[in-house]
């Protein structure tokens, strides 16, 4: 049996060396796979965090814009009400129909001009609010598209 064992010894050692190489390669591949998976999960977490930050920034900008719009509308409404009360008092004090007509015409002209001016200001505020609130989201989309194009 010693002679048979001696004959199989090179084959046994070759099989052992092959098994060790296979095990080493499998361990290296497993470690590389785990490292790549951890890196991908870390990148995904970072990406999700950046997306959440963009959403928060967008919502914050929208809230600031809504607050500014609300304040502007309240101020305009208060001023318009005061102007209307003053116009009504002036009309009540008119001595002639001609004077009442002139006061009403002047009030209507001023009220219309003020309304058009305020509508323009509100449009500017709305535009700025939309632009500011969508900017963080647009930046994230641009970055994502850039990454997707880079992987092609």
C-alpha positions as CSV (number, residue, x, y, z in Angstrom):
1,X,0.0,0.0,0.0
2,X,3.0,2.3,0.6
3,X,3.9,2.0,-3.1
4,X,0.3,2.9,-4.1
5,X,0.3,5.8,-1.7
6,X,3.6,7.0,-3.1
7,X,2.2,6.8,-6.6
8,X,-0.8,8.9,-5.6
9,X,1.1,11.4,-3.6
10,X,1.8,13.9,-6.5
11,X,-1.8,13.7,-7.5
12,X,-3.0,14.2,-4.0
13,X,-0.7,17.2,-3.5
14,X,-1.8,18.6,-6.9
15,X,-5.4,18.2,-5.9
16,X,-4.7,19.8,-2.5
17,X,-2.9,22.8,-4.2
18,X,-5.8,23.1,-6.7
19,X,-8.3,23.1,-3.8
20,X,-6.3,25.7,-1.9
21,X,-6.1,27.9,-5.0
22,X,-9.8,27.5,-5.6
23,X,-10.5,28.4,-1.9
24,X,-8.3,31.4,-2.1
25,X,-9.9,32.6,-5.3
26,X,-13.4,32.0,-3.9
27,X,-12.5,34.0,-0.7
28,X,-11.0,36.8,-2.8
29,X,-14.1,36.9,-5.0
30,X,-16.4,36.8,-2.0
31,X,-14.5,39.6,-0.3
32,X,-14.5,41.7,-3.5
33,X,-18.3,41.1,-3.9
34,X,-18.9,42.2,-0.3
35,X,-16.8,45.3,-0.7
36,X,-18.6,46.2,-3.9
37,X,-22.0,45.6,-2.3
38,X,-21.1,47.8,0.7
39,X,-19.8,50.5,-1.6
40,X,-23.0,50.4,-3.6
41,X,-25.1,50.5,-0.5
42,X,-23.1,53.5,0.8
43,X,-23.5,55.3,-2.5
44,X,-27.2,54.5,-2.5
45,X,-27.6,55.9,1.0
46,X,-25.7,59.0,0.1
47,X,-27.8,59.5,-3.0
48,X,-31.0,59.0,-1.0
49,X,-29.8,61.5,1.6
50,X,-29.1,64.0,-1.1
51,X,-32.5,63.5,-2.6
52,X,-34.1,64.0,0.8
53,X,-32.1,67.2,1.3
54,X,-33.2,68.4,-2.1
55,X,-36.9,67.7,-1.2
56,X,-36.5,69.6,2.1
57,X,-34.8,72.5,0.4
58,X,-37.6,72.6,-2.2
59,X,-40.3,72.5,0.4
60,X,-38.6,75.2,2.4
61,X,-38.3,77.5,-0.6
62,X,-42.0,76.9,-1.5
63,X,-43.0,77.7,2.1
64,X,-40.9,80.9,2.1
65,X,-42.5,81.8,-1.2
66,X,-46.0,81.1,0.0
67,X,-45.3,83.2,3.1
68,X,-44.1,86.1,0.9
69,X,-47.1,85.8,-1.3
70,X,-49.5,85.7,1.6
71,X,-47.9,88.8,3.2
72,X,-48.1,90.6,-0.1
73,X,-51.8,89.8,-0.6
74,X,-52.6,90.8,2.9
75,X,-50.8,94.1,2.5
76,X,-52.5,94.8,-0.8
77,X,-55.9,93.9,0.5
78,X,-55.5,96.1,3.5
79,X,-54.4,99.0,1.3
80,X,-57.2,98.4,-1.2
81,X,-59.8,98.4,1.6
82,X,-58.5,101.6,3.0
83,X,-58.5,103.2,-0.4
84,X,-62.1,102.1,-1.0
85,X,-63.2,103.5,2.4
86,X,-61.6,106.8,1.6
87,X,-63.2,106.8,-1.9
88,X,-66.6,106.1,-0.4
89,X,-66.2,109.0,2.1
90,X,-65.1,111.3,-0.7
91,X,-68.1,110.2,-2.8
92,X,-70.5,110.8,0.1
93,X,-69.1,114.3,0.5
94,X,-69.5,115.2,-3.2
95,X,-71.6,118.3,-3.7
96,X,-72.7,117.8,-7.3
97,X,-73.2,114.8,-9.6
98,X,-70.3,116.0,-11.7
99,X,-68.0,116.0,-8.7
100,X,-69.2,112.4,-7.8
101,X,-68.6,111.3,-11.4
102,X,-65.1,112.7,-11.4
103,X,-64.3,111.1,-8.0
104,X,-65.6,107.7,-9.1
105,X,-63.7,107.9,-12.5
106,X,-60.5,108.8,-10.7
107,X,-61.0,106.1,-8.1
108,X,-61.7,103.4,-10.8
109,X,-58.7,104.4,-12.9
110,X,-56.4,104.3,-9.8
111,X,-57.9,101.0,-8.6
112,X,-57.4,99.4,-12.0
113,X,-53.8,100.6,-12.3
114,X,-53.0,99.4,-8.8
115,X,-54.6,96.1,-9.5
116,X,-52.6,95.6,-12.7
117,X,-49.4,96.6,-10.9
118,X,-50.1,94.2,-8.0
119,X,-51.0,91.4,-10.5
120,X,-47.5,91.9,-12.1
121,X,-45.8,91.8,-8.7
122,X,-47.7,88.6,-7.7
123,X,-46.7,87.0,-11.0
124,X,-43.1,87.9,-10.3
125,X,-43.3,86.4,-6.8
126,X,-45.0,83.2,-8.1
127,X,-42.3,82.8,-10.8
128,X,-39.5,83.3,-8.3
129,X,-41.1,80.9,-5.8
130,X,-41.5,78.2,-8.5
131,X,-37.9,78.7,-9.7
132,X,-36.5,78.6,-6.2
133,X,-38.6,75.6,-5.1
134,X,-37.7,73.5,-8.2
135,X,-34.0,74.4,-8.3
136,X,-32.9,71.7,-5.8
137,X,-34.9,69.1,-7.5
138,X,-33.6,70.1,-11.0
139,X,-30.1,69.9,-9.7
140,X,-30.7,66.3,-8.5
141,X,-32.3,65.3,-11.8
142,X,-29.4,66.9,-13.7
143,X,-26.9,65.0,-11.6
144,X,-28.8,61.7,-12.0
145,X,-29.0,62.1,-15.8
146,X,-25.2,62.9,-15.9
147,X,-24.5,59.7,-14.0
148,X,-26.7,57.7,-16.2
149,X,-25.0,59.1,-19.3
150,X,-21.6,58.5,-17.9
151,X,-22.4,54.8,-17.4
152,X,-23.3,54.3,-21.0
